[in-house]
Amino acid sequence: MNGNGQSGFGRGSLAGKTVLIVNTAGANDPLHSKKFFIKKIKSFGVKVLVLSQEANSFQPYVDYCLTANTTDYLEALTALDNFFKDKPELKLDGAITFLEDDVLLTAKIVDKYKLVGTPYKVASRTRNKYLLREFCAANNLPVVKFLALKHHRDLEEVIKTFRFPLVVKPAYGASSAFVMKVNNEEELRESYSYIKREISPKIESALADGLEVFVEEYIDGDEVDLDILVQNGKIKFCAISDNAKTKEPFFIETVRTTPSNLPPKNQAELVAMADETLEKLGILNGCVHFEAKSTLAGPMPIEINLRLGGDEVYPSIKGAWRVDLVENLLKIACGIYIPKFNFPNGPYEYLAAETFSSAYSGIIVNLEIDADLKRWPFVKEFAFEKKIGDSVLSPPDGYEYLGWILVSGLNALDASDNLRQVEKVINYEVAKFHPASFIGKTSRRSPFAASMINVDLLKGRSKIEKIRRMTISNQRNLHIGIAGNLYEESGADQETVVEQDLTVIGRDIAKTLQARGYKISFFDFNDLPKAFNDLKNSDVDLVFNVCERVNNSSLLEPHVAAIFDMLQIPYTGSNPFTLGLCIDKIRVKKLLSYHKIPTPEWDYVYSLDDDIREDLRYPLIVKPANTDNSIGITNDSVVRNKAELARQLEKVIKEIGRPALIEEYIDGDEYDVPIIGSEEDDLRILPLARSIFDALPSDLWHIYPFEAKYTESEAYKKIVVQRPPKNIGKKLETLLGEIALDTYNILDCHDYGRVEIRVDKHNNPYVLELNPNPSIDAEGTTVASAEVIGMDYGDFLEEIIRLAIKRYKDNPPYYHLQPNIL
């Protein structure tokens, strides 16, 4: 409908038109996608082409998707050229945008294809708020005193010649980002330093057009929005809305009411000022969101946005005046004449909108909204983009709103009363980030004296805070990332066999957790750059870390956990220090020996020239000192004399290229002691597994070589595994558990791990090693021990998640990076 009461006016005239929508953000961006507008445009029978950095995300809603970097005008224009060369049957009828970021590119497209719209020359001096003020000053339009701030010395002129209060703001930008009111000289200096230091398109994407800053005298008056349709230089429609006083010093939006309650004389002056300003600027066609103030000295322009206003603007205008800004914008862009709108009987209804924000940055820990709110008769629109556990960045850390609501009323007072009613059923609590995450923030002398915390850092901390504050009952609402390795089958060598095992682990976990209702994302660290970028940009709450290779090396496994810590993403399992320590068997042996943990007598060599202890008793076993998965361990690894020792050292050091660990061979049963937990109150020893080697052929040593773990060797199938062990004395079982717990704690293992212990013929235990992140595929030994106590695979995985959550909940951030042994 249009404002003249003509339903469906012009629908046929739009049908078949081809319109380009320039939209930098993706279709799934909750704040900027304008997905609703695009669907509406399609309903008019328009062919829609989207030009976006994430064009494919619009695929379900549009006819054509064109991907290009919209901040690179040459790339974007070239992509358009190539598109139309490939589709000569298409004729571009119009180009529009809904984002401030894309105003200038849209103007360039208007020029290039000779479309109806605002030329680039006009758009560039309007988009730049400083240039707009220069234009106003030169063309007898109202403007306050202003000055470009290019250096700290410019502040001295401001202090001498301007009257406080002042407003410091970027020449480009949107959503009041980096716009700050200052009341004195000290605040001026601090705010300027703060803005110049922190201003970035990462905080506000509209700043990609430029980072210039200027200052102007504060305008005291009633702030309004004028939403205007202008065609052929004539205003065809203008709606004035009142903005309640913003939260200063950062000008945070609060309440907007439509239509304006200003006296008719003031409204007429505002329209006349806007009309004159648009005419002099040369803004002849389009939908304009004009921000101004009504002051005692008359109307004053603040900024002019050459696009439709955001969020509540469209529905409030549609509700109050029955004018569809999107439909009429399309007609203007396509050169279809629209009549002037008249409303002799006044508005159809009165509307009030409120924008929700937080007074400080933090995390949403409580959110209560009446489930039937959208069905209340006077609630027109409601959008709450945040949910429990989400971070909220408030100035000076960032510029995020939580959502907004639009209500109607029979008159302005009725709309205001209705707004107060809905406020009572929208309750949210934002908790400041944990103090340990914010060293130095609490001593800020003024709102902008301290540097802005890096936004990525702050958002990362929010993930840790979410885990710290969540209840276990909400565990299945988590978005779980799985960090692992995926391989294609491509051979039967040792590495390939291990790779297939690693692939199975990740897939087993993903399949099982997904079946239990978790949202799952997989991050394949065989492609490190992609895994890192995907993680950095993801919204995963916690990562299940089962990655064992980076760049085809197990030595880089610890660095994966370090990546999680740097990105501040909570994860399961041990920290980088423990993972790095345990892969180095030589350092582990030194540490166990220092703490008097029983372990076979040992030595190590890095080269064939190194001396070896003479008191070691044969037989000995020679192992690569920093490989996992038994790689490099064969039946020949056990040696009986110096000649065999020399041969095996040659193999490990020369052929495999690793240092060698030499231990006295312990003949006896081997016990796996699986442990879960991290703290004294949650540590548990799962049922032990006992391997008995007595039935092996006489030519095989009683060990687990690679062949026993990863092949179908008939000989090694004779190893008997008891889970739990049979006929084992309670004293020995207790001793094994206590030694394993000491090892687990000394090496600072988290959430789960497995200690391997040899017991000789006299029941003497010897710790062989600790695996801090043992294999936990559905058929793995650790999982099998959990099943003995009635914990199936899914239960086991969920228990690991629960333990990780508890570890983050009970301790301050980065506590897990402080090893027990330090």
C-alpha positions in Angstrom: 0.0 0.0 0.0 1.1 3.6 -0.4 0.3 6.6 1.6 -2.6 7.6 -0.7 -4.5 4.6 0.2 -3.9 2.8 -3.2 -3.3 -0.9 -2.5 -0.6 -2.5 -4.6 0.2 0.6 -6.5 2.8 0.0 -9.2 3.2 -3.7 -8.6 2.9 -4.4 -12.3 5.3 -1.6 -13.2 8.1 -3.2 -11.0 7.6 -6.7 -12.4 10.4 -7.8 -14.6 12.8 -5.0 -13.5 16.4 -6.0 -12.7 17.7 -4.4 -9.5 21.2 -4.6 -8.1 21.4 -4.6 -4.3 24.8 -3.8 -2.9 25.1 -5.5 0.5 28.6 -6.0 2.0 27.3 -8.2 4.9 26.1 -11.8 4.4 22.5 -13.0 4.4 23.0 -14.5 7.8 24.3 -11.4 9.5 21.5 -10.7 12.0 22.2 -7.0 12.1 22.9 -6.1 8.5 21.6 -8.7 6.1 18.3 -7.0 5.2 17.1 -10.4 4.2 13.5 -9.3 4.9 13.9 -6.4 2.4 15.2 -8.7 -0.2 12.4 -11.1 0.1 9.9 -8.2 -0.1 11.6 -6.9 -3.2 11.3 -10.3 -4.8 7.5 -10.2 -4.0 7.2 -7.3 -6.5 8.3 -9.6 -9.3 11.7 -7.9 -9.5 14.8 -9.8 -10.6 17.4 -9.3 -7.9 21.2 -9.3 -8.3 23.2 -9.1 -5.0 26.7 -7.8 -5.0 28.4 -8.8 -1.7 31.5 -10.2 -0.2 29.3 -13.1 0.9 27.0 -13.2 -2.1 26.4 -17.0 -2.0 24.7 -16.6 1.4 21.9 -14.9 -0.5 21.4 -17.7 -2.9 18.0 -18.9 -1.7 16.5 -15.4 -1.9 17.8 -13.8 -5.1 18.1 -14.5 -8.8 21.8 -13.8 -9.2 24.7 -13.7 -6.7 27.9 -11.8 -7.5 30.9 -12.1 -5.1 33.4 -9.3 -4.9 35.3 -7.2 -2.3 32.9 -4.3 -2.0 35.5 -2.2 -0.3 37.6 -2.4 -3.5 35.6 -0.4 -6.0 37.7 -1.5 -9.0 37.2 -5.1 -8.2 33.5 -4.7 -7.6 32.9 -2.7 -10.8 35.0 -5.2 -12.8 33.0 -8.0 -11.5 29.8 -6.3 -12.5 31.1 -5.6 -16.0 32.1 -9.2 -16.4 28.7 -10.4 -15.1 26.7 -8.3 -17.7 29.1 -9.3 -20.5 28.2 -12.9 -19.7 24.5 -12.1 -19.6 23.9 -9.5 -22.4 20.1 -10.3 -22.2 20.0 -8.6 -18.8 19.4 -4.8 -18.4 20.2 -3.2 -15.1 17.2 -0.9 -14.2 18.3 0.3 -10.8 20.9 0.0 -7.9 20.2 0.4 -4.2 21.8 -0.3 -0.9 20.6 -0.6 2.7 24.0 -0.2 4.3 26.0 2.9 5.0 29.1 0.9 4.1 28.0 0.6 0.5 26.6 4.1 -0.2 29.7 5.3 -2.2 30.1 2.1 -4.2 26.4 2.3 -5.1 26.9 5.9 -6.3 29.8 4.8 -8.5 27.5 2.1 -10.0 24.8 4.7 -10.6 27.4 6.8 -12.5 28.8 3.9 -14.5 25.5 2.5 -15.7 23.7 5.9 -15.9 21.0 4.9 -13.4 18.7 7.0 -11.3 20.2 7.8 -8.0 22.8 10.0 -6.3 26.0 10.6 -8.3 29.3 9.8 -6.6 30.4 13.4 -6.4 27.3 14.3 -4.4 27.4 11.1 -2.3 31.1 11.6 -1.4 30.5 15.1 0.1 27.4 13.9 1.9 28.8 10.6 3.3 31.8 12.5 4.7 30.3 14.4 7.6 33.2 16.9 7.7 32.8 17.7 4.0 29.1 18.0 4.5 29.7 20.7 7.1 32.1 22.5 4.8 29.4 22.5 2.1 26.8 23.8 4.5 29.1 26.6 5.6 29.8 27.5 2.0 26.2 27.4 0.9 24.5 29.4 3.6 23.1 26.3 5.3 22.9 26.0 9.1 26.1 24.6 10.7 27.9 25.0 14.0 31.6 25.6 14.5 33.7 22.7 13.4 37.4 21.8 12.7 39.3 18.8 11.3 41.5 17.1 13.8 44.7 16.0 12.1 47.1 16.3 15.0 47.2 16.8 18.7 48.3 20.4 18.1 44.9 21.1 16.5 43.4 20.6 20.0 45.0 23.8 21.1 43.0 25.9 18.6 39.9 24.1 19.7 40.5 24.8 23.3 41.1 28.5 22.6 38.3 29.2 20.2 35.5 26.7 20.7 32.8 26.6 23.4 32.4 23.4 25.5 30.6 21.0 25.4 31.9 19.6 22.1 31.4 16.5 20.0 34.3 14.5 18.6 33.3 12.2 15.8 34.6 10.3 12.7 34.0 11.9 9.3 32.7 8.5 8.2 31.0 5.8 10.3 27.5 4.8 11.5 25.6 3.8 14.6 27.3 6.5 16.6 30.5 4.5 16.7 33.3 6.7 18.1 31.0 9.7 18.5 31.8 11.3 21.9 30.6 14.3 23.8 33.3 16.0 25.8 32.8 18.6 28.5 36.3 20.0 29.1 39.8 20.2 28.0 40.9 17.0 29.7 38.1 15.0 28.1 38.9 16.4 24.7 42.5 15.3 24.8 41.6 11.9 26.1 38.8 11.3 23.7 40.9 12.4 20.7 43.8 10.1 21.8 41.4 7.3 22.3 39.6 7.6 19.0 42.8 8.0 16.9 44.3 5.0 18.7 41.3 2.7 18.5 39.3 3.7 15.4 39.1 0.9 13.0 36.7 -0.7 10.4 36.9 -3.8 12.7 34.8 -1.9 15.2 32.5 -0.3 12.7 32.7 -1.5 9.1 31.4 1.8 7.7 34.7 3.3 8.7 36.3 1.4 5.7 35.7 4.6 3.7 38.0 6.7 5.9 39.3 7.3 9.4 39.4 11.1 9.5 38.2 12.8 12.7 36.7 16.2 13.4 35.2 18.2 16.3 32.2 20.5 16.4 30.3 22.4 19.1 27.6 20.4 20.7 24.1 21.2 19.4 21.5 21.5 22.2 18.0 20.7 21.0 15.4 18.0 20.2 16.9 15.3 18.0 14.8 14.0 15.1 14.9 11.7 12.1 13.4 12.8 8.8 12.8 9.8 6.6 12.4 11.2 3.1 11.5 10.0 -0.4 12.8 12.4 -3.0 12.2 12.1 -6.7 13.4 14.5 -9.4 14.5 16.9 -6.7 11.1 17.1 -5.1 10.2 15.7 -1.6 7.4 13.2 -2.2 7.2 12.1 1.4 8.7 13.1 4.7 8.1 11.6 8.1 9.5 13.1 11.2 10.3 11.0 14.3 11.5 12.1 17.7 14.6 10.6 19.3 14.7 10.6 23.1 17.8 11.8 24.7 20.7 9.5 24.0 23.0 8.0 26.6 26.0 10.2 26.7 28.9 10.6 26.2 28.6 7.9 23.5 25.2 8.9 22.1 23.7 5.4 22.6 20.2 5.3 21.1 17.2 4.8 23.4 13.6 5.6 22.3 12.2 6.7 19.0 8.6 7.9 18.5 6.7 8.3 15.2 5.2 10.7 14.3 7.0 13.6 16.0 5.4 15.5 18.9 7.1 18.7 18.0 4.9 21.8 17.3 3.8 22.0 13.6 5.9 25.2 13.2 9.1 23.4 14.3 8.3 20.4 12.0 7.7 22.7 9.1 11.0 24.4 9.7 12.7 21.0 9.7 11.2 20.0 6.4 12.1 23.3 4.8 15.7 23.0 6.0 15.9 19.4 4.7 14.4 20.4 1.4 16.9 23.3 0.9 19.8 21.1 2.0 19.0 18.3 -0.4 18.4 20.6 -3.3 21.7 22.5 -2.8 23.6 19.2 -2.3 22.1 17.8 -5.5 20.4 14.9 -3.9 17.6 14.5 -6.4 16.4 10.8 -6.1 16.4 8.3 -3.4 15.3 7.3 0.1 17.1 9.5 2.7 17.5 9.1 6.4 18.2 12.7 7.5 19.3 13.3 11.2 18.7 16.8 12.6 18.0 18.8 15.7 15.3 21.4 16.3 17.0 24.1 18.4 16.1 27.6 19.7 18.1 29.0 16.8 16.3 26.9 14.3 16.8 23.5 12.7 20.3 22.1 12.4 21.4 19.2 10.2 23.5 16.5 11.8 24.0 13.9 9.1 22.4 12.7 5.9 22.3 9.0 5.2 21.7 8.1 1.5 19.9 5.0 2.3 16.9 3.7 4.2 17.2 4.0 8.0 17.9 0.8 10.0 15.9 -1.5 12.2 12.7 0.1 13.4 12.5 2.9 10.7 10.8 0.8 8.0 8.0 -0.7 10.1 7.4 2.5 12.1 6.9 4.5 8.8 4.8 1.7 7.4 2.6 1.6 10.5 2.2 5.3 11.0 1.7 6.5 7.4 1.1 3.2 5.4 4.0 4.2 3.2 6.3 1.3 2.1 9.8 2.9 1.9 11.2 -0.2 0.2 8.6 -0.3 -2.6 8.9 3.4 -3.3 12.7 3.3 -3.2 12.6 0.6 -5.8 10.3 2.7 -8.0 12.5 5.8 -7.7 15.6 3.7 -8.5 13.9 2.2 -11.6 12.6 5.6 -12.8 9.0 4.9 -12.0 7.1 8.1 -11.1 5.5 8.2 -7.6 3.0 10.9 -6.6 3.3 13.1 -3.6 1.9 11.6 -0.4 -0.7 13.6 1.5 -2.3 12.7 4.9 -5.1 15.1 5.6 -6.4 12.9 8.4 -3.1 12.5 10.2 -1.3 9.2 11.0 -2.9 5.8 11.0 -1.3 5.0 14.3 1.3 6.2 16.7 4.5 4.1 17.3 7.3 4.0 19.9 10.5 2.0 19.5 13.1 1.2 22.1 16.6 0.0 21.5 18.1 -2.3 24.2 21.7 -1.8 25.3 24.0 -2.5 28.2 25.8 0.0 30.3 29.0 -2.1 30.1 30.6 -4.9 28.2 30.0 -8.4 29.5 28.1 -11.5 28.9 24.3 -12.1 29.0 23.7 -14.4 32.0 20.0 -14.0 32.3 17.3 -13.3 29.7 13.6 -13.5 30.5 11.1 -12.4 27.7 7.4 -13.2 27.8 6.9 -16.0 25.4 3.7 -14.5 24.1 5.1 -11.0 23.6 4.9 -11.0 19.8 1.2 -11.8 20.1 0.4 -8.8 22.1 -1.9 -6.7 20.0 0.1 -3.5 20.1 3.5 -5.2 19.5 4.4 -4.5 15.9 8.0 -5.8 15.7 10.4 -7.4 18.2 14.0 -8.4 17.6 16.4 -9.5 20.3 19.6 -10.6 18.6 21.5 -11.8 21.7 20.9 -14.9 23.8 22.3 -16.2 27.1 26.0 -16.6 26.9 26.5 -14.1 24.1 29.0 -11.3 24.6 27.9 -7.6 24.5 30.4 -4.9 23.7 29.4 -1.5 25.0 31.4 1.7 24.7 34.3 2.2 24.9 34.9 -1.5 24.1 32.5 -1.7 21.2 29.1 -0.6 19.8 26.6 -3.5 20.0 22.9 -3.3 20.7 21.0 -6.3 22.1 17.8 -5.7 20.1 14.7 -3.5 19.7 11.0 -3.4 20.0 8.3 -1.4 18.2 4.8 -0.9 19.7 1.7 1.1 18.5 -0.9 3.1 20.3 -4.0 5.2 19.5 -2.0 8.3 20.3 1.5 9.2 21.4 0.7 8.8 25.1 -0.9 5.4 24.5 2.1 4.2 22.5 4.4 5.4 25.3 2.3 3.6 27.9 2.4 0.4 25.8 6.2 0.6 25.6 6.4 0.8 29.4 4.2 -2.3 29.6 6.5 -4.4 27.4 9.6 -3.1 29.2 8.3 -5.0 32.3 8.4 -8.4 30.5 11.8 -7.9 28.8 14.4 -8.6 31.5 18.1 -9.2 30.9 21.2 -9.2 33.0 24.7 -8.5 31.6 27.5 -9.6 33.9 30.8 -7.9 33.6 33.6 -10.1 32.5 35.6 -11.9 35.2 38.0 -9.5 36.9 40.9 -11.8 36.1 40.3 -11.1 32.5 40.5 -7.3 32.8 43.6 -6.3 34.6 43.9 -2.6 34.7 40.4 -1.8 33.5 38.9 -0.9 36.9 41.1 2.2 37.4 39.9 4.2 34.4 39.7 7.9 35.2 37.1 8.7 32.6 35.1 6.7 30.1 37.8 7.0 27.5 41.0 7.3 29.5 41.9 3.6 29.0 42.6 1.9 25.7 39.9 -0.1 24.2 40.4 -3.8 24.7 40.9 -5.6 21.4 37.4 -6.7 20.2 38.6 -10.1 19.1 40.2 -10.5 22.6 37.0 -9.4 24.3 34.8 -11.7 22.3 37.2 -14.6 22.9 36.9 -13.9 26.7 33.1 -14.1 26.4 33.4 -17.7 25.3 35.3 -18.6 28.4 32.8 -16.6 30.5 29.9 -18.4 28.9 31.4 -21.8 29.9 32.2 -20.5 33.4 28.6 -19.3 33.9 26.6 -22.0 32.3 24.8 -24.8 34.2 25.4 -28.4 33.4 21.7 -28.8 32.6 22.2 -26.5 29.6 25.2 -28.5 28.3 23.5 -29.8 25.2 22.8 -26.3 24.1 26.5 -25.9 23.4 28.0 -25.5 20.0 30.9 -28.1 20.1 33.9 -27.8 17.8 35.9 -30.9 17.1 39.6 -30.3 16.3 41.0 -33.3 14.6 42.6 -34.8 11.5 40.8 -36.2 8.4 42.7 -38.4 5.9 41.9 -40.3 2.8 42.9 -44.0 2.7 46.1 -44.2 0.7 48.3 -47.0 1.8 49.3 -49.5 4.5 52.5 -48.0 5.9 52.7 -47.1 9.6 51.8 -43.4 9.2 48.8 -44.2 7.0 47.4 -46.7 9.4 47.7 -44.2 12.2 46.1 -41.5 10.1 43.0 -43.7 9.5 42.7 -44.2 13.3 42.9 -40.4 13.8 40.1 -39.9 11.2 37.9 -42.4 12.9 38.2 -40.7 16.3 37.0 -37.3 15.1 34.1 -38.8 13.1 33.0 -41.0 16.0 32.8 -38.0 18.4 31.0 -35.8 15.8 28.4 -38.5 15.0 27.7 -39.4 18.7 27.4 -35.8 20.0 25.3 -34.8 17.1 22.9 -37.6 17.8 22.6 -36.2 21.4 21.5 -32.8 20.1 24.7 -30.9 20.1 25.5 -28.5 17.3 28.8 -29.7 15.8 31.5 -28.1 13.7 34.6 -30.0 12.6 38.0 -28.2 12.2 40.5 -30.3 10.2 44.0 -29.3 11.2 45.4 -30.9 8.1 44.5 -27.6 6.6 45.9 -25.3 9.3 45.2 -21.9 7.7 41.5 -22.8 7.1 41.1 -24.4 10.5 42.6 -21.3 12.2 40.4 -18.8 10.3 37.3 -21.0 10.7 37.9 -21.2 14.4 38.6 -17.5 14.8 35.3 -16.6 13.0 33.2 -19.4 14.6 30.7 -19.2 17.4 31.8 -22.5 18.9 31.5 -22.6 22.7 34.0 -25.4 23.4 36.3 -27.5 21.4 36.8 -31.2 21.8 40.5 -31.5 21.1 41.5 -34.8 19.5 44.0 -33.3 17.0 47.3 -35.1 16.9 48.9 -33.8 13.8 49.8 -30.4 12.3 51.8 -30.3 9.1 52.0 -34.1 9.3 54.0 -33.9 12.5 52.9 -35.1 16.0 55.5 -32.7 17.5 53.2 -29.8 16.7 50.2 -31.3 18.5 50.7 -29.1 21.6 50.5 -26.0 19.5 46.8 -26.7 18.6 45.9 -26.3 22.3 48.0 -23.1 22.3 45.8 -21.8 19.4 42.7 -22.4 21.4 44.2 -20.5 24.3 45.2 -17.6 22.1 41.7 -17.4 20.6 40.3 -17.8 24.0 38.2 -20.8 23.1 37.6 -23.3 25.9 38.7 -26.9 25.1 38.8 -30.4 26.5 42.0 -32.1 27.6 45.4 -31.0 28.6 47.2 -27.7 28.1 50.0 -27.1 25.6 52.7 -27.5 28.3 51.5 -31.0 29.3 51.0 -32.1 25.7 54.5 -30.9 24.8 56.0 -32.4 27.9 54.5 -35.9 27.5 55.5 -36.3 23.8 59.1 -35.9 25.0 59.7 -39.2 26.8 63.1 -38.1 28.0 61.8 -35.1 29.9 59.0 -37.2 31.3 61.5 -39.8 32.6 63.5 -37.0 34.3 60.5 -35.6 36.0 59.3 -39.0 37.2 62.7 -39.8 38.5 62.8 -36.4 40.3 59.5 -37.1 42.0 60.5 -40.7 43.0 57.9 -42.3 40.8 59.0 -45.9 40.0 60.1 -46.2 36.4 62.5 -48.6 34.6 66.2 -47.6 34.8 67.0 -45.6 31.7 69.3 -43.5 29.7 69.0 -41.6 26.4 71.1 -40.5 23.4 70.8 -37.9 20.8 73.6 -39.2 18.6 75.5 -42.5 18.2 78.5 -40.9 19.9 76.7 -40.3 23.2 77.8 -42.5 26.1 75.3 -44.9 27.7 75.2 -46.0 31.3 77.2 -49.1 31.9 75.0 -50.3 34.8 71.9 -50.8 32.7 71.0 -54.5 32.6 70.0 -56.4 29.5 67.6 -56.9 28.0 66.9 -53.3 27.1 64.2 -51.7 25.0 65.1 -48.9 22.6 62.3 -46.4 21.7 62.1 -43.2 19.6 62.0 -40.6 22.4 59.4 -38.3 20.8 57.0 -40.3 18.7 53.5 -41.5 19.6 51.3 -44.4 18.6 54.2 -46.9 19.0 55.7 -45.7 15.8 59.2 -47.0 15.6 58.7 -49.8 18.1 59.0 -53.4 16.8 59.9 -56.7 18.3 63.5 -55.8 17.4 63.3 -52.8 19.8 64.2 -55.2 22.7 67.9 -55.9 22.6 70.0 -58.4 24.4 73.6 -57.2 23.9 75.7 -54.3 22.7 75.6 -55.4 19.1 71.8 -55.4 19.0 71.8 -52.2 21.0 74.0 -50.5 18.4 71.9 -51.8 15.6 68.7 -50.5 17.1 70.2 -47.1 18.0 71.3 -46.8 14.3 67.7 -47.4 13.3 66.1 -44.9 15.7 68.6 -42.1 15.3 69.6 -42.5 11.7 66.6 -44.0 9.9 63.8 -42.6 12.0 65.7 -39.4 12.8 64.7 -39.2 16.5 66.6 -39.3 19.8 66.5 -42.7 21.5 65.2 -43.6 25.0 66.8 -46.7 26.4 65.1 -48.5 29.3 65.6 -51.8 31.1 63.0 -54.2 29.8 60.5 -55.2 32.4 59.0 -58.6 31.8 55.5 -58.8 33.2 51.9 -57.7 32.8 51.1 -54.2 31.5 48.3 -52.1 33.1 46.4 -49.3 31.6 45.1 -46.9 34.2 42.5 -44.5 32.7 41.8 -41.4 34.7 39.2 -38.7 34.3 38.9 -35.3 36.0 41.3 -32.4 36.9 40.7 -31.5 40.5 40.8 -33.5 43.7 37.0 -33.4 44.0 36.4 -34.9 40.5 39.4 -37.2 39.8 38.3 -40.8 39.2 40.1 -43.9 38.2 38.2 -45.9 35.7 38.5 -49.7 35.8 42.0 -50.9 34.9 42.9 -52.9 31.9 45.5 -55.7 32.3 47.5 -57.1 29.3 48.9 -60.6 29.8 51.6 -61.6 27.2 52.2 -65.3 28.4 50.5 -66.8 25.3 52.7 -65.0 22.8 55.0 -67.2 20.7 58.5 -67.7 22.3 60.2 -65.5 19.7 58.2 -62.4 20.6 59.0 -60.1 23.4 56.2 -59.2 25.8 55.6 -55.6 24.5 53.1 -53.7 22.5 54.9 -52.9 19.2 53.2 -51.0 16.4 52.2 -54.3 14.8 50.2 -55.3 17.9 48.2 -52.1 18.0 47.5 -51.3 14.3 47.6 -54.6 12.3 45.6 -57.8 12.3 48.6 -59.9 13.4 47.5 -63.4 14.5 50.4 -63.7 16.9 49.5 -60.5 18.9 45.9 -61.5 19.1 47.1 -64.0 21.7 47.6 -61.1 24.1 44.9 -61.5 26.8 43.3 -58.3 27.9 41.3 -58.3 31.2 39.1 -55.4 32.0 38.8 -55.2 34.9 41.8 -57.3 35.9 41.2 -60.7 37.5 42.9 -62.2 40.5 44.8 -59.0 41.4 45.3 -58.2 45.0 43.6 -55.2 46.4 46.9 -53.8 47.7 48.4 -53.9 44.2 45.3 -52.4 42.6 45.4 -49.5 45.1 49.1 -49.0 44.6 48.7 -48.8 40.8 45.9 -46.3 41.1 47.9 -44.1 43.5 51.0 -44.1 41.4 48.9 -43.3 38.3 47.2 -40.4 40.1 50.6 -39.0 41.2 51.9 -39.3 37.6 48.7 -37.7 36.3 48.9 -34.7 38.7 52.7 -34.3 38.4 52.4 -33.9 34.7 49.3 -31.7 35.1 46.9 -33.7 33.0 43.3 -32.4 32.5 40.0 -34.0 32.0 41.2 -37.4 30.9 44.4 -39.4 30.4 45.9 -42.9 30.6 48.9 -44.0 32.6 50.8 -47.2 31.4 52.4 -49.2 34.1 54.5 -52.4 33.9 54.4 -54.9 36.9 57.2 -57.4 37.1 57.1 -60.9 38.4 57.5 -59.6 42.0 54.5 -57.2 41.7 56.8 -54.2 41.5 55.2 -51.4 39.4 57.0 -49.2 36.9 55.5 -46.3 35.1 56.2 -46.4 31.4 54.4 -43.2 30.2 51.3 -41.0 30.4 49.2 -40.3 27.4 47.4 -37.0 28.2 45.0 -37.1 25.3 44.6 -40.8 24.6 42.6 -42.2 21.7 38.9 -42.0 22.5 37.3 -43.5 19.4 34.2 -45.6 20.1 36.3 -48.8 20.2 39.2 -47.4 22.2 40.7 -48.8 25.4 39.8 -45.8 27.5 36.2 -45.9 26.4 36.1 -49.6 27.0 37.0 -49.0 30.6 34.2 -46.5 31.0 31.8 -49.0 29.6 32.7 -51.4 32.5 31.0 -49.0 34.9 27.9 -48.5 32.7 29.0 -45.4 30.9 28.4 -45.8 27.1 30.4 -43.8 24.5 28.0 -40.9 24.5 28.0 -40.7 28.3 31.7 -40.8 28.3 32.0 -37.9 25.8 29.5 -35.9 27.7 31.3 -36.5 31.0 34.5 -35.1 29.4 32.6 -32.0 28.3 31.1 -31.7 31.8 34.6 -32.0 33.4 36.0 -29.3 31.0 33.1 -27.0 31.9 33.7 -27.5 35.6 37.4 -26.8 35.2 36.7 -23.5 33.5 33.9 -22.7 36.0 35.9 -23.3 39.1 39.1 -21.4 38.1 40.0 -18.0 36.7 40.9 -17.7 33.0 44.3 -19.2 32.1 44.5 -21.1 35.4 45.1 -24.3 33.4 48.3 -22.8 31.9 50.0 -22.8 35.3 51.4 -26.3 35.6 51.5 -28.0 39.0 55.2 -28.6 38.7 56.2 -25.0 38.4 
